[in-house]
Amino acid sequence: MTVLRKAIRVAVLQVGIRKRATFNSLRHSFATHLLEDSYDLRTIQELLGHNQISTTAIYCHVLNEGGRAIISPGDRLTEPDMDSWLR
């Protein structure tokens, strides 16, 4: 793990990121992106190796989208290609 942490630190310095960026930053980013992509907490819990779901649930606060995060099944429908129907 030390080699990975050092590699991240070197990469952060090389690209000039001024914010604190660590191995944990990658874990947090990974978990947040999974939540944004609608993965469930249990899956994320397993991937991150958390023993308690409450530990994983901490990542939910970053979304803060309320009902706007809900996608209707109707929103996933695509319009039919009318040209293919006419052939």
NORRAGI-V99999 format. One record per residue. N is the residue number from 1. SS is DSSP state (H for helix, E for strand, L for the rest). OMEGA is omega in whole degrees, 0 to 359 (999 if undefined). BURIAL is 1 if it has 9 or more other C-alpha atoms within 8 Angstrom, else 0. Layout:
((N | SS | OMEGA | BURIAL) (N | SS | OMEGA | BURIAL))
This chain:
((1 | L | 181 | 0) (2 | H | 179 | 0) (3 | H | 180 | 0) (4 | H | 179 | 0) (5 | H | 180 | 1) (6 | H | 179 | 0) (7 | H | 178 | 0) (8 | H | 180 | 1) (9 | H | 179 | 1) (10 | H | 180 | 0) (11 | H | 180 | 0) (12 | H | 179 | 1) (13 | H | 182 | 0) (14 | H | 181 | 0) (15 | H | 174 | 0) (16 | L | 176 | 0) (17 | L | 183 | 1) (18 | L | 178 | 0) (19 | L | 177 | 0) (20 | L | 180 | 0) (21 | L | 183 | 1) (22 | L | 174 | 1) (23 | H | 179 | 1) (24 | H | 176 | 0) (25 | H | 179 | 0) (26 | H | 178 | 0) (27 | H | 180 | 1) (28 | H | 179 | 1) (29 | H | 179 | 0) (30 | H | 181 | 0) (31 | H | 180 | 1) (32 | H | 179 | 1) (33 | H | 177 | 0) (34 | H | 178 | 1) (35 | H | 179 | 1) (36 | H | 179 | 0) (37 | L | 173 | 0) (38 | L | 172 | 0) (39 | L | 182 | 1) (40 | L | 183 | 0) (41 | H | 181 | 1) (42 | H | 178 | 0) (43 | H | 180 | 0) (44 | H | 177 | 1) (45 | H | 181 | 1) (46 | H | 181 | 0) (47 | H | 181 | 0) (48 | H | 179 | 0) (49 | L | 178 | 0) (50 | L | 177 | 1) (51 | L | 184 | 0) (52 | L | 177 | 0) (53 | H | 179 | 1) (54 | H | 177 | 0) (55 | H | 180 | 0) (56 | H | 183 | 1) (57 | H | 178 | 1) (58 | H | 181 | 0) (59 | H | 182 | 1) (60 | H | 184 | 1) (61 | H | 183 | 0) (62 | H | 182 | 0) (63 | L | 175 | 1) (64 | L | 181 | 0) (65 | L | 180 | 0) (66 | H | 181 | 0) (67 | H | 180 | 0) (68 | H | 182 | 0) (69 | H | 182 | 0) (70 | L | 179 | 0) (71 | L | 178 | 0) (72 | L | 175 | 0) (73 | H | 178 | 0) (74 | H | 179 | 0) (75 | H | 182 | 0) (76 | H | 179 | 0) (77 | L | 176 | 0) (78 | L | 178 | 0) (79 | L | 180 | 0) (80 | L | 178 | 0) (81 | L | 186 | 0) (82 | H | 180 | 0) (83 | H | 181 | 0) (84 | H | 179 | 0) (85 | H | 183 | 0) (86 | H | 182 | 0) (87 | L | 999 | 0))
